Amino acid sequence: MTSEINDPALDPRLLEMLICPVTRGTLRYDRVRNELISEKAGLAFPIRNGIPVMLAEEARPLAK
């Protein structure tokens, strides 16, 4: 069982370096859900134990 820790903040420098692996576009940090959002791809990438999981198969589709 994977333990998930909801970090209250993501290092802004890390966010500047990360891009969506699907579209190569920018990401937005959703603090409430602890996810990185790619509006272009319609995906939300989880952050687990403080580490962004940038795998499309791990991402949650965004509601339309």
C-alpha positions as CSV (number, residue, x, y, z in Angstrom):
1,M,0.0,0.0,0.0
2,T,1.4,3.4,-1.0
3,S,1.4,6.1,1.6
4,E,0.6,9.5,0.3
5,I,1.6,12.7,2.1
6,N,-0.1,15.9,1.1
7,D,2.6,18.5,1.0
8,P,1.3,22.0,1.7
9,A,3.6,23.5,-1.0
10,L,5.6,22.6,-4.0
11,D,9.0,24.2,-4.6
12,P,8.3,26.9,-7.3
13,R,11.8,26.2,-8.8
14,L,10.7,22.5,-9.4
15,L,7.5,23.6,-11.0
16,E,9.4,25.9,-13.4
17,M,11.5,22.9,-14.5
18,L,8.7,20.4,-15.0
19,I,6.7,20.1,-18.2
20,C,3.8,17.9,-19.2
21,P,5.2,14.6,-20.6
22,V,2.3,14.4,-23.1
23,T,2.2,17.9,-24.6
24,R,5.5,19.4,-23.4
25,G,3.3,22.3,-22.1
26,T,3.3,24.1,-18.8
27,L,1.8,22.7,-15.6
28,R,-0.2,24.3,-12.9
29,Y,0.1,23.3,-9.2
30,D,-3.2,22.4,-7.5
31,R,-2.4,22.8,-3.8
32,V,-5.8,21.4,-2.7
33,R,-5.5,18.1,-4.6
34,N,-1.7,18.0,-4.5
35,E,-1.5,17.5,-8.2
36,L,0.2,19.1,-11.3
37,I,-2.4,20.0,-13.9
38,S,-1.9,20.0,-17.6
39,E,-4.8,21.9,-19.1
40,K,-3.6,21.1,-22.6
41,A,-3.5,17.3,-22.1
42,G,-6.5,17.3,-19.7
43,L,-4.6,15.4,-17.1
44,A,-3.7,15.8,-13.5
45,F,-0.4,14.2,-12.3
46,P,-0.2,13.1,-8.7
47,I,2.4,14.2,-6.2
48,R,3.3,11.3,-3.9
49,N,5.6,11.7,-0.9
50,G,6.6,15.1,-2.3
51,I,7.6,13.6,-5.7
52,P,5.7,14.5,-8.9
53,V,4.7,11.3,-10.7
54,M,5.0,12.4,-14.4
55,L,3.7,9.2,-16.0
56,A,0.7,9.5,-18.3
57,E,-0.6,6.2,-17.1
58,E,-0.6,7.4,-13.5
59,A,-2.4,10.7,-14.3
60,R,-6.1,11.3,-13.6
61,P,-8.2,12.6,-16.5
62,L,-9.7,16.0,-15.8
63,A,-13.5,16.4,-15.8
64,K,-14.7,18.3,-18.9
